[in-house]
Amino acid sequence: MDTIECIKTRMSIRKFKPDAVPLETLIKVIDAAKWSPSYKNSQPWEVMIISGKKKQSLSRHLVELIEKNTASCPDLPEPVSWPPAIEARISALMEKRSELTGKDLNSPEVRKQSKIANFEFYGAPHGIFLFQDSSLTVWSIFDMGLFAHGLMLAAHAYGLGTVPQAFLTDYAQYVKKFLGIHELKRLVLGISIGYPDLESPANSFRTNRINTDEIVRIVE
Ligand SMILES: Cc1cc2nc3c(=O)[nH]c(=O)nc-3n(C[C@H](O)[C@H](O)[C@H](O)COP(=O)(O)O)c2cc1C
């Protein structure tokens, strides 16, 4: 697969086959992602891969927290509002998803079930947590975004599926405690990874993108 095809065909996968991915393949994915650029080559990323019983147990823990209506505590604050043009894109996505699933995605119960699906890693055999020292500046969060994209592209090139999940950081303090990550680390993102179940309706929807001429201005 060439680079352009890899970038354009990656998509978020929300239903995985249960089969475990060989550890060597997961390491190859991280090995590729670490070549992402970073501010002054600071490489401000730390990675934890979680699988098997430990992953199941973390899922149960997170589901229990939501069942008890525990207040979320992400290290990166959830956005509270968006500029109108961006809000419109988000609404369009939600409407499309509601239409396809026949569910009202604004209903509290549907939102809760959606969070639970996230906490169950959408059935993926592995979860990846990306974290970094919390003293790092916003540039390092930017670098982590580059790393995450590199990771997801590399996974796609190896025939794996991924989905980046802010929801997996909702209970950051609990996740860090559970995984033995120091509380002063910043949990930036969770990513489910595994073999994509491409037959599943959950993976049949492809998000669109706005036209290129809406985001670029040529000045000469
Ligand atoms: C930082 C970030 C956080 C995200 N959080 C979630 C999440 O918690 N759960 C989820 O199902 N998808 C999540 N997504 C996936 C986006 O919904 C998805 O990338 C977007 O709709 C575009 O679709 P695509 O990835 O299939 O191209 C997240 C994506 C990013 C980049």
PDBQT file of the ligand as one rigid body, heavy atoms in Angstrom, charges set to zero:
ROOT
HETATM    1  C1  LIG A 301      -8.448  12.941  19.491  1.00  0.00    +0.000 C 
HETATM    2  C2  LIG A 301      -9.558  12.027  19.004  1.00  0.00    +0.000 A 
HETATM    3  C3  LIG A 301     -10.463  11.517  19.908  1.00  0.00    +0.000 A 
HETATM    4  C4  LIG A 301     -11.455  10.623  19.483  1.00  0.00    +0.000 A 
HETATM    5  N1  LIG A 301     -12.267  10.035  20.406  1.00  0.00    +0.000 NA
HETATM    6  C5  LIG A 301     -13.120   9.068  20.017  1.00  0.00    +0.000 A 
HETATM    7  C6  LIG A 301     -13.830   8.312  20.990  1.00  0.00    +0.000 A 
HETATM    8  O1  LIG A 301     -13.718   8.525  22.205  1.00  0.00    +0.000 OA
HETATM    9  N2  LIG A 301     -14.627   7.313  20.556  1.00  0.00    +0.000 N 
HETATM   10  C7  LIG A 301     -14.773   7.026  19.224  1.00  0.00    +0.000 A 
HETATM   11  O2  LIG A 301     -15.527   6.098  18.896  1.00  0.00    +0.000 OA
HETATM   12  N3  LIG A 301     -14.110   7.732  18.270  1.00  0.00    +0.000 NA
HETATM   13  C8  LIG A 301     -13.289   8.724  18.642  1.00  0.00    +0.000 A 
HETATM   14  N4  LIG A 301     -12.542   9.400  17.698  1.00  0.00    +0.000 N 
HETATM   15  C9  LIG A 301     -12.662   9.047  16.280  1.00  0.00    +0.000 C 
HETATM   16  C10 LIG A 301     -13.338  10.153  15.453  1.00  0.00    +0.000 C 
HETATM   17  O3  LIG A 301     -14.726  10.139  15.665  1.00  0.00    +0.000 OA
HETATM   18  C11 LIG A 301     -12.997   9.903  13.976  1.00  0.00    +0.000 C 
HETATM   19  O4  LIG A 301     -11.604  10.000  13.813  1.00  0.00    +0.000 OA
HETATM   20  C12 LIG A 301     -13.690  10.912  13.046  1.00  0.00    +0.000 C 
HETATM   21  O5  LIG A 301     -15.080  10.779  13.114  1.00  0.00    +0.000 OA
HETATM   22  C13 LIG A 301     -13.228  10.719  11.599  1.00  0.00    +0.000 C 
HETATM   23  O6  LIG A 301     -13.489   9.384  11.188  1.00  0.00    +0.000 OA
HETATM   24  P1  LIG A 301     -12.352   8.390  10.681  1.00  0.00    +0.000 P 
HETATM   25  O7  LIG A 301     -11.357   8.206  11.802  1.00  0.00    +0.000 OA
HETATM   26  O8  LIG A 301     -13.079   7.100  10.379  1.00  0.00    +0.000 OA
HETATM   27  O9  LIG A 301     -11.699   8.983   9.478  1.00  0.00    +0.000 OA
HETATM   28  C14 LIG A 301     -11.574  10.299  18.104  1.00  0.00    +0.000 A 
HETATM   29  C15 LIG A 301     -10.662  10.863  17.194  1.00  0.00    +0.000 A 
HETATM   30  C16 LIG A 301      -9.655  11.696  17.637  1.00  0.00    +0.000 A 
HETATM   31  C17 LIG A 301      -8.641  12.217  16.649  1.00  0.00    +0.000 C 
ENDROOT
TORSDOF 0
